[in-house]
Amino acid sequence: LNPGQVCLNFGCGPMILDGWKNIDKYYEHPKVIKADVGATGWTADVGIDGSNSADLVFSSHFLEHVPFHVARSTLKTWYNTLKPGGRM
């Protein structure tokens, strides 16, 4: 993690990472942003403009909960949040 990088931790649950935007629809914690990253409009909830905004997108044990019929569009949206050279 480098200073100024925007790193997104989707579906974080109790795995809260320092210096990251920890995002979860259900988990309650002061360091967690409430948002459904499987739905449209989540970028405003997270405080990013939606494209070329993030250096790193991370998700562990979340994608299997996204309905199959929207998984492709969800991944595409996540990918589109990355800056050029960003990683997912």
C-alpha positions as CSV (number, residue, x, y, z in Angstrom):
1,L,0.0,0.0,0.0
2,N,1.5,3.3,-1.1
3,P,0.4,6.7,0.2
4,G,-2.4,8.1,-1.9
5,Q,-3.5,4.8,-3.3
6,V,-7.2,4.0,-3.3
7,C,-7.7,0.3,-2.3
8,L,-11.2,-1.2,-2.1
9,N,-12.0,-4.2,0.0
10,F,-15.3,-5.5,-1.2
11,G,-17.5,-7.6,1.1
12,C,-15.0,-7.2,3.9
13,G,-17.0,-8.5,6.8
14,P,-14.8,-8.5,9.9
15,M,-11.6,-8.4,7.8
16,I,-11.0,-4.6,8.1
17,L,-7.8,-3.5,6.4
18,D,-6.0,-0.3,7.5
19,G,-5.7,2.3,4.8
20,W,-8.4,0.7,2.7
21,K,-12.0,1.5,1.9
22,N,-13.6,-1.5,3.6
23,I,-17.1,-2.0,2.1
24,D,-19.8,-4.4,3.1
25,K,-23.6,-4.4,2.8
26,Y,-24.3,-6.1,6.1
27,Y,-21.3,-5.8,8.4
28,E,-21.7,-3.1,11.1
29,H,-18.5,-1.3,12.1
30,P,-17.4,2.4,12.2
31,K,-14.6,1.6,9.7
32,V,-16.9,-0.1,7.2
33,I,-18.8,1.7,4.4
34,K,-22.3,0.4,3.9
35,A,-22.8,-0.3,0.2
36,D,-23.9,-3.1,-2.1
37,V,-21.1,-3.5,-4.6
38,G,-23.2,-6.0,-6.5
39,A,-25.8,-3.4,-7.3
40,T,-25.7,-0.2,-9.5
41,G,-24.9,3.1,-7.9
42,W,-22.5,1.8,-5.2
43,T,-19.7,4.0,-6.2
44,A,-21.4,7.1,-4.9
45,D,-21.9,5.4,-1.5
46,V,-18.2,4.6,-1.4
47,G,-17.1,8.1,-2.4
48,I,-15.5,7.4,-5.8
49,D,-16.5,8.6,-9.2
50,G,-16.8,5.1,-10.6
51,S,-14.1,4.9,-13.3
52,N,-10.4,5.1,-13.1
53,S,-10.7,5.6,-9.3
54,A,-9.0,2.7,-7.6
55,D,-5.5,1.3,-7.6
56,L,-6.5,-2.1,-6.1
57,V,-9.8,-4.0,-5.9
58,F,-9.8,-6.9,-3.4
59,S,-12.6,-9.4,-2.5
60,S,-12.4,-12.6,-0.5
61,H,-15.4,-14.9,0.0
62,F,-17.8,-12.5,-1.6
63,L,-18.2,-13.2,-5.3
64,E,-19.8,-16.6,-4.7
65,H,-22.7,-14.6,-3.1
66,V,-23.4,-12.6,-6.2
67,P,-26.2,-14.1,-8.3
68,F,-24.8,-15.8,-11.4
69,H,-26.9,-13.7,-13.8
70,V,-25.3,-10.5,-12.6
71,A,-21.8,-11.7,-11.8
72,R,-20.3,-10.7,-15.2
73,S,-21.6,-7.2,-15.0
74,T,-20.5,-6.9,-11.4
75,L,-16.9,-7.9,-12.3
76,K,-17.0,-5.5,-15.2
77,T,-18.1,-2.7,-13.0
78,W,-15.3,-3.5,-10.5
79,Y,-12.8,-3.6,-13.3
80,N,-13.9,-0.3,-14.6
81,T,-13.2,1.3,-11.2
82,L,-9.5,0.6,-11.7
83,K,-7.0,3.2,-12.8
84,P,-4.8,2.2,-15.7
85,G,-2.4,-0.4,-14.4
86,G,-4.7,-1.1,-11.4
87,R,-5.1,-4.6,-10.0
88,M,-8.0,-6.8,-9.1
